[in-house]
Amino acid sequence: MFNTKTLFITGASRGIGLAIALRAARDGANVVIAAKSDVANPKLPGTIHSAAAAVEAAGGRALAIKCDIREEAEVQAAVAMAVERFGGIDILVNNASAIWLRGTLDTPIKRFDLMQQVNARGTFLCSQVCLPHLLKSANPHILTLAPPPTLDPKWWQPHTAYTLAKMGMSLVTIGLAAEFAAHGVAVNALWPRTVIATDALNMIPGVQLNRCRRPEIVADAAHAILSRPSRTTSGQFLIDEDVLRAVGIEDFSSYAVDPGKTPMTDLFLD
């Protein structure tokens, strides 16, 4: 139960981040919505304010903060606001991520820089700023939406820049888990078995919406991980299906956009 817990979630104005926020809100959690979207965009639904309203409607307490995780001062200010409002931070969810699935010659260096700054650097920065507060928590967790690390060329050849950025998040997870193991901070990564129906689909050519699952499957898996005692699981690269099976869920059809279609396996998984 999260009714006394404070979660700091990056990129939580929509998609998987919002789904994780709403799942925690059902337990009455304090949820910090840290994202860049503070003004409605007709092409990209959801803002920090609409997310915060949804969290409160679901039974949680929300704090909406406009925050670009590429900017150190903004992250520091956001964490300070969260601690002032809720008294501390128990859980950090590194959900914010940038994607660009193109080859080297079709990747502008600005796009390369954006992915490295948001994905690997943003994960490190948010973790660094939250850790002094997490170390004071009775059950501290860092959960990063990142895949199991791989050097298989088939995942590097088609989009080296993006793979580098996501693997950077995975490697930060390995390092932080080892560094803070003795302090009882659980540092894990979570990745979906199948493609998830979010706005990121617009960046993935050939994906059929009816062969995706809804973000709630990742949110339920995240909830199960974050409910564990922090000293029992750390340094793990967890897959949503496996996590849910461990708590007795075997039928995933309720998460499907179209239960009659076979879901597509996500990137970085065989």
Contacts in CASP RR format, 6 or more apart in sequence:
PFRMAT RR
TARGET T0000
AUTHOR 0000-0000-0000
METHOD contacts of the structure
MODEL  1
MFNTKTLFITGASRGIGLAIALRAARDGANVVIAAKSDVANPKLPGTIHS
AAAAVEAAGGRALAIKCDIREEAEVQAAVAMAVERFGGIDILVNNASAIW
LRGTLDTPIKRFDLMQQVNARGTFLCSQVCLPHLLKSANPHILTLAPPPT
LDPKWWQPHTAYTLAKMGMSLVTIGLAAEFAAHGVAVNALWPRTVIATDA
LNMIPGVQLNRCRRPEIVADAAHAILSRPSRTTSGQFLIDEDVLRAVGIE
DFSSYAVDPGKTPMTDLFLD
1 27 0 8 1.000
1 227 0 8 1.000
2 24 0 8 1.000
2 27 0 8 1.000
2 28 0 8 1.000
2 29 0 8 1.000
2 91 0 8 1.000
2 223 0 8 1.000
2 226 0 8 1.000
2 227 0 8 1.000
3 27 0 8 1.000
3 28 0 8 1.000
3 29 0 8 1.000
5 24 0 8 1.000
5 27 0 8 1.000
5 29 0 8 1.000
5 30 0 8 1.000
5 90 0 8 1.000
5 91 0 8 1.000
5 139 0 8 1.000
6 29 0 8 1.000
6 30 0 8 1.000
6 31 0 8 1.000
6 32 0 8 1.000
6 82 0 8 1.000
6 86 0 8 1.000
6 87 0 8 1.000
6 88 0 8 1.000
6 89 0 8 1.000
6 90 0 8 1.000
6 91 0 8 1.000
7 20 0 8 1.000
7 21 0 8 1.000
7 24 0 8 1.000
7 29 0 8 1.000
7 30 0 8 1.000
7 31 0 8 1.000
7 32 0 8 1.000
7 89 0 8 1.000
7 90 0 8 1.000
7 91 0 8 1.000
7 92 0 8 1.000
7 93 0 8 1.000
7 226 0 8 1.000
8 32 0 8 1.000
8 34 0 8 1.000
8 78 0 8 1.000
8 79 0 8 1.000
8 82 0 8 1.000
8 89 0 8 1.000
8 91 0 8 1.000
8 92 0 8 1.000
8 93 0 8 1.000
8 126 0 8 1.000
8 130 0 8 1.000
9 17 0 8 1.000
9 20 0 8 1.000
9 21 0 8 1.000
9 31 0 8 1.000
9 32 0 8 1.000
9 33 0 8 1.000
9 34 0 8 1.000
9 92 0 8 1.000
9 93 0 8 1.000
9 95 0 8 1.000
10 34 0 8 1.000
10 35 0 8 1.000
10 67 0 8 1.000
10 69 0 8 1.000
10 93 0 8 1.000
10 94 0 8 1.000
10 95 0 8 1.000
10 96 0 8 1.000
10 122 0 8 1.000
10 126 0 8 1.000
11 17 0 8 1.000
11 33 0 8 1.000
11 34 0 8 1.000
11 35 0 8 1.000
11 36 0 8 1.000
11 95 0 8 1.000
11 96 0 8 1.000
12 18 0 8 1.000
12 20 0 8 1.000
12 21 0 8 1.000
12 31 0 8 1.000
12 33 0 8 1.000
12 34 0 8 1.000
12 35 0 8 1.000
12 48 0 8 1.000
12 51 0 8 1.000
12 93 0 8 1.000
12 95 0 8 1.000
13 33 0 8 1.000
13 35 0 8 1.000
13 36 0 8 1.000
13 37 0 8 1.000
13 46 0 8 1.000
13 47 0 8 1.000
13 48 0 8 1.000
13 50 0 8 1.000
13 51 0 8 1.000
14 37 0 8 1.000
14 44 0 8 1.000
14 45 0 8 1.000
14 46 0 8 1.000
14 51 0 8 1.000
14 198 0 8 1.000
14 199 0 8 1.000
15 196 0 8 1.000
15 198 0 8 1.000
15 199 0 8 1.000
15 215 0 8 1.000
16 95 0 8 1.000
16 145 0 8 1.000
16 196 0 8 1.000
16 198 0 8 1.000
16 215 0 8 1.000
16 218 0 8 1.000
16 219 0 8 1.000
17 93 0 8 1.000
17 95 0 8 1.000
17 215 0 8 1.000
17 219 0 8 1.000
18 46 0 8 1.000
18 51 0 8 1.000
18 54 0 8 1.000
18 215 0 8 1.000
19 214 0 8 1.000
19 215 0 8 1.000
19 216 0 8 1.000
19 218 0 8 1.000
19 219 0 8 1.000
20 93 0 8 1.000
20 95 0 8 1.000
20 218 0 8 1.000
20 219 0 8 1.000
20 222 0 8 1.000
20 223 0 8 1.000
21 31 0 8 1.000
21 33 0 8 1.000
21 51 0 8 1.000
21 54 0 8 1.000
21 55 0 8 1.000
21 62 0 8 1.000
22 54 0 8 1.000
22 55 0 8 1.000
22 58 0 8 1.000
22 219 0 8 1.000
23 216 0 8 1.000
23 219 0 8 1.000
23 220 0 8 1.000
23 222 0 8 1.000
23 223 0 8 1.000
24 31 0 8 1.000
24 60 0 8 1.000
24 223 0 8 1.000
24 226 0 8 1.000
25 31 0 8 1.000
25 54 0 8 1.000
25 55 0 8 1.000
25 56 0 8 1.000
25 58 0 8 1.000
25 59 0 8 1.000
25 60 0 8 1.000
25 62 0 8 1.000
26 58 0 8 1.000
26 59 0 8 1.000
26 60 0 8 1.000
27 60 0 8 1.000
28 59 0 8 1.000
28 60 0 8 1.000
28 61 0 8 1.000
29 60 0 8 1.000
29 61 0 8 1.000
30 60 0 8 1.000
30 61 0 8 1.000
30 62 0 8 1.000
30 63 0 8 1.000
30 85 0 8 1.000
30 86 0 8 1.000
31 52 0 8 1.000
31 55 0 8 1.000
31 60 0 8 1.000
31 61 0 8 1.000
31 62 0 8 1.000
31 63 0 8 1.000
32 62 0 8 1.000
32 63 0 8 1.000
32 65 0 8 1.000
32 78 0 8 1.000
32 81 0 8 1.000
32 82 0 8 1.000
32 85 0 8 1.000
32 86 0 8 1.000
32 89 0 8 1.000
33 48 0 8 1.000
33 51 0 8 1.000
33 52 0 8 1.000
33 55 0 8 1.000
33 62 0 8 1.000
33 63 0 8 1.000
33 64 0 8 1.000
33 65 0 8 1.000
34 48 0 8 1.000
34 65 0 8 1.000
34 67 0 8 1.000
34 69 0 8 1.000
34 78 0 8 1.000
34 96 0 8 1.000
35 48 0 8 1.000
35 51 0 8 1.000
35 66 0 8 1.000
35 67 0 8 1.000
35 96 0 8 1.000
36 66 0 8 1.000
36 67 0 8 1.000
36 68 0 8 1.000
37 44 0 8 1.000
37 46 0 8 1.000
37 47 0 8 1.000
37 48 0 8 1.000
38 47 0 8 1.000
38 48 0 8 1.000
38 49 0 8 1.000
38 64 0 8 1.000
38 66 0 8 1.000
39 47 0 8 1.000
40 46 0 8 1.000
40 47 0 8 1.000
40 50 0 8 1.000
44 199 0 8 1.000
45 199 0 8 1.000
48 64 0 8 1.000
48 65 0 8 1.000
48 66 0 8 1.000
49 64 0 8 1.000
51 62 0 8 1.000
51 64 0 8 1.000
52 62 0 8 1.000
52 63 0 8 1.000
52 64 0 8 1.000
53 62 0 8 1.000
55 61 0 8 1.000
55 62 0 8 1.000
56 62 0 8 1.000
61 86 0 8 1.000
63 81 0 8 1.000
63 82 0 8 1.000
63 85 0 8 1.000
63 86 0 8 1.000
65 78 0 8 1.000
65 81 0 8 1.000
65 82 0 8 1.000
66 74 0 8 1.000
67 74 0 8 1.000
67 75 0 8 1.000
67 77 0 8 1.000
67 78 0 8 1.000
68 74 0 8 1.000
69 75 0 8 1.000
69 96 0 8 1.000
69 118 0 8 1.000
69 122 0 8 1.000
69 125 0 8 1.000
69 126 0 8 1.000
70 117 0 8 1.000
70 118 0 8 1.000
70 121 0 8 1.000
70 122 0 8 1.000
72 125 0 8 1.000
72 129 0 8 1.000
75 122 0 8 1.000
75 125 0 8 1.000
75 126 0 8 1.000
75 129 0 8 1.000
76 129 0 8 1.000
79 89 0 8 1.000
79 129 0 8 1.000
79 130 0 8 1.000
79 133 0 8 1.000
82 88 0 8 1.000
82 89 0 8 1.000
83 89 0 8 1.000
83 133 0 8 1.000
88 133 0 8 1.000
88 136 0 8 1.000
88 137 0 8 1.000
89 130 0 8 1.000
89 133 0 8 1.000
89 134 0 8 1.000
89 137 0 8 1.000
90 134 0 8 1.000
90 137 0 8 1.000
90 138 0 8 1.000
90 139 0 8 1.000
90 140 0 8 1.000
90 141 0 8 1.000
91 134 0 8 1.000
91 140 0 8 1.000
91 141 0 8 1.000
91 142 0 8 1.000
91 143 0 8 1.000
91 226 0 8 1.000
92 126 0 8 1.000
92 127 0 8 1.000
92 130 0 8 1.000
92 134 0 8 1.000
92 141 0 8 1.000
92 142 0 8 1.000
92 143 0 8 1.000
93 143 0 8 1.000
93 144 0 8 1.000
93 145 0 8 1.000
93 222 0 8 1.000
94 122 0 8 1.000
94 123 0 8 1.000
94 126 0 8 1.000
94 127 0 8 1.000
94 142 0 8 1.000
94 143 0 8 1.000
94 144 0 8 1.000
94 145 0 8 1.000
94 146 0 8 1.000
94 169 0 8 1.000
95 145 0 8 1.000
96 118 0 8 1.000
96 122 0 8 1.000
97 118 0 8 1.000
97 119 0 8 1.000
97 145 0 8 1.000
97 165 0 8 1.000
97 166 0 8 1.000
97 169 0 8 1.000
98 111 0 8 1.000
98 114 0 8 1.000
98 115 0 8 1.000
98 118 0 8 1.000
98 119 0 8 1.000
98 165 0 8 1.000
99 115 0 8 1.000
99 162 0 8 1.000
99 200 0 8 1.000
99 203 0 8 1.000
99 204 0 8 1.000
100 107 0 8 1.000
100 111 0 8 1.000
100 112 0 8 1.000
100 114 0 8 1.000
100 115 0 8 1.000
100 159 0 8 1.000
100 161 0 8 1.000
100 162 0 8 1.000
100 203 0 8 1.000
101 158 0 8 1.000
101 159 0 8 1.000
101 162 0 8 1.000
101 203 0 8 1.000
101 204 0 8 1.000
101 205 0 8 1.000
102 159 0 8 1.000
102 161 0 8 1.000
103 158 0 8 1.000
103 159 0 8 1.000
103 160 0 8 1.000
103 161 0 8 1.000
104 160 0 8 1.000
104 161 0 8 1.000
107 159 0 8 1.000
107 160 0 8 1.000
107 161 0 8 1.000
111 161 0 8 1.000
112 161 0 8 1.000
115 161 0 8 1.000
115 162 0 8 1.000
115 164 0 8 1.000
115 165 0 8 1.000
116 164 0 8 1.000
116 165 0 8 1.000
118 165 0 8 1.000
119 165 0 8 1.000
119 166 0 8 1.000
119 168 0 8 1.000
119 169 0 8 1.000
120 165 0 8 1.000
120 168 0 8 1.000
120 169 0 8 1.000
120 171 0 8 1.000
120 172 0 8 1.000
123 144 0 8 1.000
123 146 0 8 1.000
123 168 0 8 1.000
123 169 0 8 1.000
123 172 0 8 1.000
123 173 0 8 1.000
124 172 0 8 1.000
127 142 0 8 1.000
127 172 0 8 1.000
127 176 0 8 1.000
127 187 0 8 1.000
130 142 0 8 1.000
131 180 0 8 1.000
131 185 0 8 1.000
134 140 0 8 1.000
134 141 0 8 1.000
134 142 0 8 1.000
134 185 0 8 1.000
135 180 0 8 1.000
135 183 0 8 1.000
135 185 0 8 1.000
139 229 0 8 1.000
139 230 0 8 1.000
140 184 0 8 1.000
140 185 0 8 1.000
140 186 0 8 1.000
140 230 0 8 1.000
141 185 0 8 1.000
141 186 0 8 1.000
141 187 0 8 1.000
141 188 0 8 1.000
141 225 0 8 1.000
141 226 0 8 1.000
141 230 0 8 1.000
142 173 0 8 1.000
142 176 0 8 1.000
142 185 0 8 1.000
142 186 0 8 1.000
142 187 0 8 1.000
142 188 0 8 1.000
143 188 0 8 1.000
143 189 0 8 1.000
143 190 0 8 1.000
143 222 0 8 1.000
143 225 0 8 1.000
143 226 0 8 1.000
144 169 0 8 1.000
144 170 0 8 1.000
144 172 0 8 1.000
144 173 0 8 1.000
144 187 0 8 1.000
144 188 0 8 1.000
144 189 0 8 1.000
144 190 0 8 1.000
145 169 0 8 1.000
145 189 0 8 1.000
145 190 0 8 1.000
145 191 0 8 1.000
145 218 0 8 1.000
146 166 0 8 1.000
146 168 0 8 1.000
146 169 0 8 1.000
146 170 0 8 1.000
146 173 0 8 1.000
146 189 0 8 1.000
146 190 0 8 1.000
146 191 0 8 1.000
146 237 0 8 1.000
147 166 0 8 1.000
147 167 0 8 1.000
147 170 0 8 1.000
147 189 0 8 1.000
147 191 0 8 1.000
147 237 0 8 1.000
147 266 0 8 1.000
147 267 0 8 1.000
147 268 0 8 1.000
147 269 0 8 1.000
148 170 0 8 1.000
148 189 0 8 1.000
148 191 0 8 1.000
148 237 0 8 1.000
148 239 0 8 1.000
148 268 0 8 1.000
148 269 0 8 1.000
149 167 0 8 1.000
149 170 0 8 1.000
149 171 0 8 1.000
149 174 0 8 1.000
149 237 0 8 1.000
150 167 0 8 1.000
150 268 0 8 1.000
155 163 0 8 1.000
155 267 0 8 1.000
155 268 0 8 1.000
156 163 0 8 1.000
156 164 0 8 1.000
163 268 0 8 1.000
166 268 0 8 1.000
169 189 0 8 1.000
170 189 0 8 1.000
170 237 0 8 1.000
173 187 0 8 1.000
173 188 0 8 1.000
173 189 0 8 1.000
173 235 0 8 1.000
173 237 0 8 1.000
174 235 0 8 1.000
175 187 0 8 1.000
176 185 0 8 1.000
176 187 0 8 1.000
177 186 0 8 1.000
177 187 0 8 1.000
177 188 0 8 1.000
177 234 0 8 1.000
177 235 0 8 1.000
178 235 0 8 1.000
180 187 0 8 1.000
181 234 0 8 1.000
184 230 0 8 1.000
184 231 0 8 1.000
184 234 0 8 1.000
185 230 0 8 1.000
185 234 0 8 1.000
186 228 0 8 1.000
186 230 0 8 1.000
186 231 0 8 1.000
186 232 0 8 1.000
186 233 0 8 1.000
186 234 0 8 1.000
186 235 0 8 1.000
187 234 0 8 1.000
187 235 0 8 1.000
188 225 0 8 1.000
188 233 0 8 1.000
188 234 0 8 1.000
188 235 0 8 1.000
188 236 0 8 1.000
188 237 0 8 1.000
188 238 0 8 1.000
189 235 0 8 1.000
189 236 0 8 1.000
189 237 0 8 1.000
189 238 0 8 1.000
190 218 0 8 1.000
190 221 0 8 1.000
190 222 0 8 1.000
190 225 0 8 1.000
190 238 0 8 1.000
190 239 0 8 1.000
190 240 0 8 1.000
190 243 0 8 1.000
191 237 0 8 1.000
191 238 0 8 1.000
191 239 0 8 1.000
191 240 0 8 1.000
191 266 0 8 1.000
191 268 0 8 1.000
191 269 0 8 1.000
192 213 0 8 1.000
192 217 0 8 1.000
192 218 0 8 1.000
192 239 0 8 1.000
192 240 0 8 1.000
192 266 0 8 1.000
193 239 0 8 1.000
193 240 0 8 1.000
193 241 0 8 1.000
193 242 0 8 1.000
193 263 0 8 1.000
193 265 0 8 1.000
193 266 0 8 1.000
193 269 0 8 1.000
194 211 0 8 1.000
194 212 0 8 1.000
194 213 0 8 1.000
194 263 0 8 1.000
194 264 0 8 1.000
194 265 0 8 1.000
194 266 0 8 1.000
195 201 0 8 1.000
195 204 0 8 1.000
195 207 0 8 1.000
195 211 0 8 1.000
195 212 0 8 1.000
195 213 0 8 1.000
195 263 0 8 1.000
195 264 0 8 1.000
195 265 0 8 1.000
195 266 0 8 1.000
196 212 0 8 1.000
196 213 0 8 1.000
196 214 0 8 1.000
196 215 0 8 1.000
196 217 0 8 1.000
196 218 0 8 1.000
196 266 0 8 1.000
197 209 0 8 1.000
197 212 0 8 1.000
197 213 0 8 1.000
197 214 0 8 1.000
197 215 0 8 1.000
197 257 0 8 1.000
198 215 0 8 1.000
201 207 0 8 1.000
201 209 0 8 1.000
201 212 0 8 1.000
207 264 0 8 1.000
208 261 0 8 1.000
208 264 0 8 1.000
209 257 0 8 1.000
210 257 0 8 1.000
210 258 0 8 1.000
210 261 0 8 1.000
211 257 0 8 1.000
211 258 0 8 1.000
211 261 0 8 1.000
211 262 0 8 1.000
211 263 0 8 1.000
211 264 0 8 1.000
212 256 0 8 1.000
212 257 0 8 1.000
212 263 0 8 1.000
212 264 0 8 1.000
213 252 0 8 1.000
213 255 0 8 1.000
213 256 0 8 1.000
213 257 0 8 1.000
213 263 0 8 1.000
214 255 0 8 1.000
214 256 0 8 1.000
214 257 0 8 1.000
216 255 0 8 1.000
217 240 0 8 1.000
217 241 0 8 1.000
217 244 0 8 1.000
217 252 0 8 1.000
217 255 0 8 1.000
218 240 0 8 1.000
220 240 0 8 1.000
220 244 0 8 1.000
220 249 0 8 1.000
221 238 0 8 1.000
221 240 0 8 1.000
221 241 0 8 1.000
221 243 0 8 1.000
221 244 0 8 1.000
224 243 0 8 1.000
224 244 0 8 1.000
224 246 0 8 1.000
224 247 0 8 1.000
225 233 0 8 1.000
225 238 0 8 1.000
225 243 0 8 1.000
239 269 0 8 1.000
241 252 0 8 1.000
244 252 0 8 1.000
253 259 0 8 1.000
253 260 0 8 1.000
256 263 0 8 1.000
END
